[in-house]
Amino acid sequence: MKHFNLKKSSLTAFLIMLALLLTVSCDMAQEEETVTAITDFIDVPETLIGTWEAVTSTYTESYTITNNTFSSAGAYEGNTVKVFKTSETSGYIYIKYTKAAMPDWTYSKNAPDVGRWYAISYKELRASSVKLAGAFKASEAGGKTSTETIEEAKAEFTVENGYFNLYSELTKKQ
């Protein structure tokens, strides 16, 4: 008659559980690495949240930034806001248009760019001041007004590609 060896059975069970645990944790670690590798966008930093108004301007300029929305008073608006930081005080704000320019430069929730991605550059961010510039490059120079994906927006809308030539100096409204 065979005797049941508790030590041997316990060791075998322990090794099987360890192998399963390692397999599951390796799969989870790989999944986390993949997510981190493809998304280097962050939520809106607290210092960017608020209403920003032009220091000096020939026309009224006001921008409101929340965790989820970006709006330019009387002009374009967007949601699904994500930020890509290029330094501690600069970066790009990406929005999915909910209101955009029509060909005649009026703004509408039915504009062709609505539902597509756009970028705003920020620099010299401080607690009460920032410089903002919307992505603009003449269409004759190959400029786009929006992209299908946020990854395309990140690749297209850059200072190096000729966008963001005119920054507005803004202060945070108290």
C-alpha positions in Angstrom: 0.0 0.0 0.0 1.3 3.5 -0.9 1.6 6.0 1.8 0.4 9.6 1.2 3.5 11.9 1.4 2.1 15.2 2.7 5.5 17.0 2.2 5.8 15.9 -1.4 2.2 16.7 -2.2 2.5 20.1 -0.6 5.7 20.9 -2.4 4.1 19.9 -5.8 1.0 22.0 -5.1 3.2 25.0 -4.1 5.3 24.7 -7.3 2.2 24.6 -9.4 0.7 27.6 -7.7 4.0 29.5 -8.0 4.1 28.7 -11.7 0.6 30.0 -12.2 1.2 33.1 -10.2 4.3 33.9 -12.2 2.5 33.4 -15.5 -0.3 35.7 -14.6 1.9 38.4 -13.2 4.2 38.3 -16.3 1.1 38.7 -18.5 -0.1 41.6 -16.4 3.3 43.3 -16.4 3.5 43.0 -20.2 0.0 44.5 -20.5 1.0 47.4 -18.3 4.2 48.0 -20.3 2.2 48.1 -23.5 -0.3 50.6 -22.2 2.5 52.8 -20.9 4.5 52.6 -24.1 1.7 53.8 -26.3 0.2 56.5 -24.1 2.5 59.2 -22.8 -0.3 61.6 -22.6 -1.4 62.9 -19.1 -4.4 64.4 -17.7 -4.6 68.2 -17.5 -2.1 69.5 -14.8 -3.8 71.5 -12.0 -1.8 74.7 -13.0 -3.5 74.7 -16.5 -7.0 74.4 -15.1 -8.9 77.7 -15.0 -9.9 80.7 -17.1 -7.1 82.5 -18.9 -7.4 86.0 -20.4 -5.2 88.0 -22.7 -2.8 90.5 -21.0 -3.0 92.8 -24.0 -4.9 92.1 -27.2 -6.8 94.0 -29.9 -9.7 91.6 -29.4 -11.2 89.8 -26.4 -9.3 86.6 -25.8 -10.3 84.1 -23.2 -9.7 80.4 -22.7 -11.3 78.0 -20.2 -9.6 74.7 -19.4 -11.0 72.0 -17.2 -10.1 68.4 -16.7 -12.3 67.5 -19.7 -12.9 70.5 -21.8 -11.1 73.4 -23.6 -12.9 76.4 -24.9 -11.9 79.6 -26.7 -14.6 82.2 -25.9 -16.8 82.6 -28.9 -14.7 80.3 -31.0 -13.7 76.6 -30.9 -14.3 74.1 -28.2 -13.2 70.5 -27.5 -13.4 67.7 -25.0 -11.3 64.6 -24.3 -8.5 66.9 -23.2 -5.0 65.3 -23.0 -1.7 66.9 -22.4 1.8 66.0 -23.6 4.5 67.8 -21.6 7.7 68.7 -23.3 9.1 70.3 -20.1 7.9 71.3 -16.7 6.5 74.6 -18.1 5.6 73.7 -21.7 3.8 71.2 -23.8 0.8 70.5 -26.0 -2.9 70.3 -25.1 -4.9 68.0 -27.4 -8.7 68.3 -27.8 -11.3 66.5 -29.8 -13.3 69.3 -31.4 -16.9 69.7 -30.3 -17.2 73.1 -32.1 -14.9 74.2 -34.9 -14.4 76.8 -37.7 -16.5 76.7 -40.8 -14.9 77.7 -44.1 -16.2 81.3 -43.6 -14.5 81.4 -40.1 -17.8 81.2 -38.2 -17.9 78.5 -35.5 -20.3 75.6 -35.5 -20.9 72.3 -33.8 -21.5 71.0 -37.3 -18.2 72.1 -38.8 -16.2 69.5 -40.8 -13.5 69.2 -38.0 -15.9 68.3 -35.2 -15.0 64.9 -33.8 -11.4 65.2 -34.9 -8.2 66.1 -33.0 -6.5 69.6 -32.6 -3.6 70.9 -30.6 -2.8 74.0 -28.6 0.8 74.7 -27.5 1.6 76.1 -24.1 4.8 77.5 -22.7 6.1 79.5 -19.8 3.4 78.0 -17.6 3.3 79.6 -14.1 0.6 79.6 -11.4 -1.0 82.8 -12.8 0.4 83.2 -16.4 0.9 81.2 -19.5 1.5 81.6 -23.3 -0.9 79.7 -25.6 -1.0 79.2 -29.3 -3.4 77.3 -31.4 -2.1 75.1 -34.2 -2.1 77.0 -37.5 -0.2 76.7 -40.7 -1.6 77.9 -44.1 -3.1 75.1 -46.2 -0.8 76.2 -49.1 2.1 75.3 -46.8 0.6 71.9 -46.1 -1.2 72.9 -42.9 -4.0 70.8 -41.5 -6.9 71.9 -39.3 -7.4 68.6 -37.6 -6.4 64.9 -37.6 -8.3 61.7 -37.3 -6.4 60.4 -34.2 -4.5 61.9 -31.2 -1.3 60.1 -32.4 -1.6 61.9 -35.8 -2.2 65.2 -34.0 0.9 64.7 -31.9 3.0 64.0 -35.0 1.5 66.8 -37.1 0.9 69.7 -34.8 4.4 70.7 -33.7 6.5 73.8 -33.6 9.1 72.0 -35.7 6.4 71.4 -38.4 5.7 75.1 -38.7 2.7 75.4 -36.4 2.3 77.7 -33.3 4.0 80.9 -34.5 1.8 83.4 -32.6 1.5 83.0 -28.8 -0.9 85.0 -26.6 0.3 86.1 -23.2 -2.4 85.2 -20.7 -3.1 85.6 -17.0 -5.4 83.4 -14.9 -8.6 85.0 -13.9 -9.0 85.1 -10.1 
